[in-house]
Structures are given as C-alpha cells and as structure tokens.
Amino acid sequence: MARQLDLVDFIVGLPMPVAASPQANPLDLLPRRPKAWERMVAHVPAEDVRISISTTWTRVVVEQLREDGCGDQLRANGSIVSHDVPPGLIWPEPCRLILMTATSAARIHKRWCLEEAPGTGLTNTFRFARQQHADRAAVSQQLRLLGEGQS
C-alpha cells in the first residue's frame, strides 16, 4: 500500500534555496589598533576609509585621520600626534587613511573587494568597493605588482 505524504512532510522535503549570507562589515577586516585610536576613528564609515600602499613607507606612521583641518596620526609605537592640515592638501574630503603593505591589503581584498580610490592625489590608494564580491582581477594584479616592489 502506497503511503500518502501529508502536507507538512511534503513541505519539509522541498529543497530550500540557499539564503545569501549578509555582507560582513568591511571595517572588521582592518587591523586592530589601540583603544584611544579606535575611539577617534569609530565614527568614520567604510566608504571614507582609504588604504594606501607605498614602496617607500617607513612604517613610522600606520594611520591618519584627516578631518576638520586636522591630521591625526597613529604611529607604530601607539602614540597619537595631531597636526594642522592646510585646506586642499591631498584629500578634499575627510578620511581615515591606513598605510599598509601590499600583502596586507591583498588579504583584505580577498575577503572584501578593494577598488582604486580616485582623486586622492596619491597613487596606489584603494577603498572598499560597494559590493563585497565585486570583480577583483584588476586590483589583484595591481596588488601583486606592488607586493613585488615592496619585497
């Protein structure tokens, strides 16, 4: 005798579409910093973060916060130094500038797509793409070349 499925069994047996996982917060991918600095930059949204890669980076300054005519710097030793920034110097808009190696940026890029940040006045400056899984090919190649220049 054939057994008839009831409605509940039928629904449970239906294949369920895989729910898209929510996008992570790209700020969670950034290096952890001293609490005093984290409090200073807590208000900066992901779209105002810039990642800069330089072959001449001395590693003395690891981050800068540029806003309201002031340039706060986080140094590698954990100290914070403030400077007045002349209007229009490098960035016309406020931003959190993170200095890092190409290898570190590539690790972030694997988890959240980076794109070139236009209009910064500096080359090799990136920002988080609007979509976590955007096309990575061009920036991946650029980061690979920058990494070779830093070795």
C-alpha positions in Angstrom: 0.0 0.0 0.0 1.4 3.4 -1.0 1.8 5.8 1.8 0.5 9.3 1.2 2.6 12.2 2.4 0.9 14.8 4.4 1.4 18.5 3.7 4.0 19.0 6.4 6.2 16.1 5.2 5.9 17.5 1.7 7.0 21.0 2.6 9.9 19.7 4.7 11.1 17.7 1.7 11.2 20.7 -0.6 14.6 21.9 -1.5 15.3 25.2 0.2 17.1 28.0 -1.7 20.4 28.9 -0.1 19.9 32.3 1.6 22.5 34.8 0.6 24.8 35.4 3.5 24.7 39.0 4.7 27.6 41.2 3.8 30.2 41.5 6.5 31.3 44.9 7.7 34.5 45.7 5.9 35.7 47.7 8.9 36.0 44.4 10.7 38.8 43.4 8.3 41.1 46.3 9.3 43.9 45.8 11.7 43.1 46.3 15.4 44.5 49.5 16.9 44.9 50.9 20.4 41.6 51.7 22.1 42.2 55.5 22.1 42.7 55.4 18.3 39.7 53.1 17.8 37.5 55.7 19.6 38.9 58.5 17.4 38.0 56.7 14.2 34.8 54.9 15.3 32.6 57.5 13.5 34.3 57.0 10.1 32.2 54.9 7.8 33.7 52.3 5.5 33.2 54.5 2.4 35.6 57.1 3.9 38.4 54.6 4.6 41.4 54.7 2.2 44.2 52.1 2.1 47.5 53.4 0.9 50.4 51.3 -0.3 53.8 52.8 -0.8 57.1 51.2 -1.7 58.8 54.0 0.4 56.6 53.5 3.6 58.8 53.9 6.6 56.3 52.2 8.9 56.6 55.0 11.5 53.0 56.3 10.8 50.4 53.5 10.4 47.2 55.5 10.1 45.9 59.1 9.7 42.6 60.7 10.3 42.0 63.7 8.2 39.1 65.9 9.0 38.2 69.5 10.1 41.6 70.9 9.2 43.4 68.4 11.4 45.5 65.4 10.6 45.8 63.0 13.5 48.4 60.3 13.1 48.7 57.0 14.8 52.3 56.0 15.0 53.6 52.4 15.1 54.6 52.8 18.8 50.9 53.6 19.6 51.3 57.3 20.2 48.9 59.8 18.5 50.1 63.0 17.1 47.9 65.9 15.8 48.9 68.4 13.0 47.1 71.2 11.3 46.5 70.3 7.7 46.3 73.1 5.1 43.0 73.1 3.2 43.0 71.1 0.0 46.1 69.1 0.9 45.9 65.7 -0.8 42.3 64.9 0.2 39.5 67.4 -0.2 37.2 65.2 2.0 37.6 63.7 5.4 39.0 60.2 5.5 40.8 57.6 7.5 44.0 56.7 5.7 45.5 53.3 6.6 49.1 52.7 5.5 49.9 49.1 4.9 51.9 46.6 2.8 50.6 45.2 -0.4 50.4 41.8 1.2 48.2 43.0 4.0 45.9 44.8 1.5 45.7 41.7 -0.6 44.5 39.7 2.4 41.7 42.3 2.9 41.0 42.3 -0.9 40.4 38.5 -0.8 37.6 39.0 1.7 36.2 42.3 0.5 36.9 43.7 -2.9 39.0 46.9 -3.0 39.0 49.4 -5.8 41.2 52.3 -6.7 40.3 55.5 -4.8 40.1 58.2 -7.4 41.0 61.8 -6.7 43.2 61.2 -3.7 46.3 62.8 -5.2 48.3 59.7 -4.3 48.8 56.6 -6.4 48.2 53.1 -5.0 45.3 54.2 -2.8 42.3 52.0 -2.5 38.9 52.0 -0.9 36.3 49.3 -0.1 34.1 48.5 -3.1 30.4 49.0 -2.6 29.9 45.3 -3.1 31.8 42.7 -1.1 32.2 40.4 -4.1 32.8 42.8 -7.0 35.4 42.0 -9.7 38.8 41.6 -8.2 41.0 40.9 -11.2 42.5 44.4 -11.9 43.2 45.3 -8.2 44.6 41.8 -7.5 47.1 42.3 -10.3 48.0 45.8 -9.1 48.5 44.5 -5.5 50.7 41.6 -6.8 52.9 44.1 -8.6 53.1 46.4 -5.6 54.0 43.5 -3.4 56.9 42.7 -5.7 58.1 46.3 -5.4 58.0 46.1 -1.6 60.0 42.9 -1.3 
